[in-house]
Amino acid sequence: MRQKMFKRILNISKDYTFLLPAGLFLLVFLVYPILFNINLSFRDVDISNLIEGERQLVGLTNYITVLKDPLFLKALINSVLFTLGTIIFSTGIGFAFALYFNKSFPGSKWMRSVLLIAWMTPIIIIGTIFRWILSGENGIINDILMNIGFISDPIYWLTDTKTALLSIIITNIWISIPFSMVILLSGLQALPSTIYEAVKIDGANRFQQFFHITLPLMKPTLLVLLMLGVIFTFKVFDLIYIMTAGGPADATQVIPFLAYQLSFGMYRFGEGAALSNISFVLIGLIALVYLYFIRREEVM
């Protein structure tokens, strides 16, 4: 009896040993940094006591300081505008491309591959290219607009507080369109063709098919895309850093970049950690909203 029990435990332990490397990886590179960041957010930490010295426990002081900072509200508003602007247009344009490439025509696969270049290109390259395109002195956008007579004087897109955030949003839309197209195209290709054949017999035109068949059936895919898009866009840091570094005059300041500045620019590590945790909570709330809508769809 004992031998059988021992063999059973040994077999079970062998199965779990395959999970050990992945478990250790998650503990070291995911769980430990999160716990360390949470602990850091409740302490007074600066450059003098980051490695050695006493880190005084200050409770919620860092969180209160961050929330009372006027720059936090501006960063939050910019993050919301940046996320909404990117999601709305990238999803709409990506849906149009997905509908187009869902049809079979010569060269469709090749054209689809070309569109994916924007998604596969490193952000540092895209940011640098768009900095040149949107340059006020020798940018190609100003050159085109002035040649067609749309503007008479060059627009300094990235150094003007009125246009800087808009320029970042346009750049991120360009990056996000291929991702939206791929997700939506996979959803469209999974739809049963028999439904469309039936409604065609009933006399439904293309607009009626889209609004009464395609959109309702695409709701789960759209919800997945919106959740992933919001999470990916809300935490964008590298594009902001390359193109404007939060300027001019904090016009493109967003929460991830503000957390970076607090920690590695002002060396207020406790406040930076607190802001990172606030951002994590906001993304968690978005995930809960997504789960609510998914559960609602399953019930219906």
C-alpha positions in Angstrom: 0.0 0.0 0.0 2.8 2.4 1.0 4.8 1.5 -2.2 1.8 2.3 -4.4 1.2 5.6 -2.5 4.9 6.5 -2.9 4.9 5.6 -6.7 1.8 7.7 -7.2 3.4 10.7 -5.4 6.5 10.2 -7.4 4.6 10.1 -10.7 2.7 13.3 -9.8 5.9 15.1 -8.8 7.5 14.1 -12.1 4.7 15.8 -13.9 5.1 19.0 -11.9 8.8 19.1 -12.4 8.2 20.1 -16.0 6.4 23.2 -14.7 9.3 24.1 -12.4 11.4 26.1 -14.9 8.3 28.2 -16.0 7.3 28.6 -12.4 10.8 29.8 -11.4 10.9 32.2 -14.3 7.5 33.7 -13.3 8.5 34.0 -9.7 11.8 35.8 -10.5 10.8 38.0 -13.4 7.1 38.7 -12.7 6.0 38.0 -9.1 9.1 39.3 -7.3 9.3 42.7 -9.3 5.6 43.3 -8.6 5.9 42.6 -4.9 9.1 44.7 -4.7 7.3 47.6 -6.5 4.4 47.4 -4.1 6.7 47.4 -1.1 8.7 50.3 -2.6 5.5 52.4 -3.1 4.9 52.4 0.7 8.4 53.7 1.6 10.4 56.9 1.3 13.1 55.9 -1.2 15.5 58.2 -3.1 18.9 57.9 -4.7 20.6 58.1 -1.3 18.9 55.0 0.3 18.0 53.0 -2.8 20.7 50.4 -2.3 21.7 50.9 1.3 20.3 52.8 4.2 17.0 52.9 6.0 13.9 53.0 3.9 11.3 54.7 6.1 7.8 53.3 5.9 5.4 56.2 4.9 2.2 54.4 4.3 0.0 56.0 1.6 2.0 59.2 1.5 3.5 58.5 -1.9 0.0 57.7 -3.4 -1.5 60.8 -1.9 1.4 62.9 -3.2 1.1 61.5 -6.7 -2.7 61.9 -6.8 -2.5 65.5 -5.6 0.1 66.4 -8.2 -1.5 68.5 -11.0 0.7 66.7 -13.5 -0.9 63.4 -12.7 -4.3 64.7 -13.8 -2.8 66.1 -17.0 -1.0 62.8 -17.6 -4.3 60.8 -17.0 -6.3 63.0 -19.4 -3.5 62.6 -22.1 -3.4 58.9 -21.5 -7.2 58.6 -22.0 -7.2 60.8 -25.1 -4.2 58.9 -26.5 -5.9 55.6 -25.8 -9.3 56.5 -27.1 -8.0 58.2 -30.2 -5.8 55.3 -31.1 -8.4 52.6 -30.4 -11.3 54.3 -32.2 -9.4 55.0 -35.5 -7.1 51.9 -35.5 -10.1 49.6 -35.0 -12.3 51.4 -37.6 -9.5 51.5 -40.2 -8.4 47.9 -39.3 -12.0 46.7 -39.7 -12.2 48.3 -43.2 -8.9 46.5 -44.2 -10.1 43.2 -42.7 -13.3 43.4 -44.7 -11.3 44.2 -47.8 -8.8 41.4 -47.4 -11.5 38.9 -46.4 -12.3 38.7 -50.1 -10.3 36.6 -52.5 -8.4 38.5 -55.2 -5.0 38.3 -56.8 -2.2 39.7 -54.6 -4.3 39.9 -51.4 -1.8 37.8 -49.4 1.2 39.9 -50.6 -0.6 43.2 -49.8 -1.5 41.9 -46.4 2.1 41.1 -45.7 3.2 44.6 -46.7 0.7 46.1 -44.2 2.2 44.0 -41.4 5.6 45.7 -41.8 4.3 48.6 -39.6 3.6 46.1 -36.8 6.9 44.3 -37.1 9.1 47.3 -37.4 10.8 48.3 -34.0 9.3 51.3 -32.3 12.6 53.2 -32.2 12.7 53.1 -36.0 9.1 54.1 -36.5 9.5 57.0 -33.9 12.6 58.3 -35.6 11.0 58.1 -39.1 7.8 60.0 -37.9 10.0 62.6 -36.2 11.5 63.3 -39.6 8.1 63.2 -41.4 6.5 65.6 -38.9 9.5 67.9 -38.7 8.6 71.6 -38.8 11.6 72.6 -40.9 12.1 69.8 -43.5 9.2 67.3 -42.8 7.5 65.7 -45.8 4.0 66.5 -44.4 4.6 70.2 -44.3 6.2 70.0 -47.8 3.1 68.3 -49.2 0.6 70.6 -47.5 2.5 73.7 -48.6 2.7 72.5 -52.2 -1.0 71.9 -52.5 -1.7 75.3 -50.9 -3.3 73.9 -47.7 -1.0 75.9 -45.5 1.3 78.8 -46.1 3.7 78.5 -43.1 5.2 75.2 -41.8 3.6 73.6 -38.8 5.8 72.4 -36.0 3.9 69.3 -35.2 6.0 67.9 -32.4 7.0 71.1 -30.7 3.6 72.9 -30.7 1.5 72.1 -27.6 -1.7 72.1 -29.8 -0.5 69.5 -32.3 2.1 67.4 -30.4 -0.4 64.9 -28.8 -2.3 64.6 -32.1 0.9 63.7 -33.9 1.7 61.0 -31.4 -1.8 59.6 -31.7 -1.6 59.5 -35.6 1.8 57.7 -35.3 0.4 55.1 -32.9 -2.7 54.6 -35.1 -0.4 53.8 -38.0 1.4 51.2 -35.8 -1.8 49.7 -34.5 -3.8 49.3 -37.7 -2.1 46.0 -38.8 -2.7 44.4 -35.4 -6.4 45.3 -35.5 -6.6 44.1 -39.1 -5.1 40.7 -38.2 -7.4 40.1 -35.2 -10.5 41.2 -37.0 -9.6 39.3 -40.2 -9.2 36.0 -38.2 -12.7 36.7 -36.7 -14.2 37.3 -40.1 -12.7 34.2 -41.6 -14.2 32.1 -38.8 -17.8 33.3 -39.5 -20.0 30.6 -41.2 -20.6 31.4 -44.9 -24.0 29.6 -44.8 -25.5 32.5 -42.9 -24.6 35.0 -45.6 -25.9 32.7 -48.3 -29.2 32.5 -46.5 -29.7 36.2 -46.0 -28.7 36.9 -49.6 -31.6 34.6 -50.6 -33.9 36.7 -48.3 -32.8 39.8 -50.2 -30.5 41.5 -47.7 -28.0 44.0 -49.2 -24.4 44.5 -48.1 -25.2 47.1 -45.5 -27.9 45.0 -43.9 -25.5 42.0 -43.9 -22.8 44.1 -42.1 -25.0 45.7 -39.4 -27.3 42.7 -38.7 -25.0 39.7 -39.3 -21.3 40.7 -39.3 -21.2 43.1 -36.4 -23.3 41.0 -33.9 -21.2 37.9 -34.7 -18.0 39.9 -34.4 -18.8 41.2 -30.9 -16.5 38.6 -29.1 -13.6 39.4 -31.4 -14.1 43.1 -31.1 -14.2 42.9 -27.3 -10.9 41.0 -27.3 -9.4 43.5 -29.7 -10.6 46.5 -27.6 -9.3 45.0 -24.3 -5.8 44.2 -25.8 -5.7 47.5 -27.6 -6.5 49.5 -24.5 -3.9 47.7 -22.4 -1.2 47.9 -25.1 -1.9 51.6 -25.8 -2.4 52.8 -22.2 1.1 51.5 -21.3 2.9 53.0 -24.3 6.2 54.6 -23.2 8.8 54.1 -25.9 7.0 56.0 -28.6 6.5 59.0 -26.3 10.1 58.9 -25.2 11.5 58.8 -28.8 9.3 61.4 -30.4 8.6 64.1 -27.7 9.9 62.9 -24.3 6.6 64.1 -22.8 7.0 67.7 -24.2 6.5 70.3 -25.2 5.4 71.7 -21.8 4.1 68.3 -20.8 1.6 68.3 -23.7 2.3 64.6 -24.4 2.9 63.6 -20.8 1.2 60.2 -20.1 1.1 58.0 -17.0 3.9 55.5 -18.0 6.3 58.3 -18.9 5.5 60.3 -15.8 6.2 57.2 -13.7 9.6 56.9 -15.5 10.4 60.5 -14.9 9.5 60.3 -11.2 11.8 57.2 -10.7 14.7 57.8 -13.1 14.5 61.6 -13.7 13.7 63.0 -10.3 14.8 59.9 -8.3 11.6 59.8 -6.3 11.4 56.0 -6.5 8.6 55.6 -4.0 6.3 58.0 -5.9 7.2 56.4 -9.2 6.4 52.9 -7.8 3.1 54.3 -6.5 2.1 55.7 -9.9 3.1 52.4 -11.6 0.7 50.6 -9.2 -2.1 53.1 -9.9 -1.6 52.4 -13.6 -1.7 48.6 -12.9 -5.0 49.1 -11.0 -6.5 51.1 -13.9 -5.6 48.4 -16.4 -7.0 45.8 -14.0 -10.3 47.7 -13.9 -10.4 47.7 -17.7 -9.9 43.9 -17.6 -12.8 43.5 -15.2 -15.1 45.5 -17.5 -14.0 43.3 -20.4 -14.8 40.1 -18.3 -18.2 41.6 -17.4 -19.1 42.1 -21.1 -17.8 38.7 -22.0 -19.9 37.0 -19.3 -22.9 39.1 -20.4 -22.4 37.9 -24.0 -22.3 34.3 -22.8 -25.5 34.6 -20.8 -27.3 36.2 -23.8 
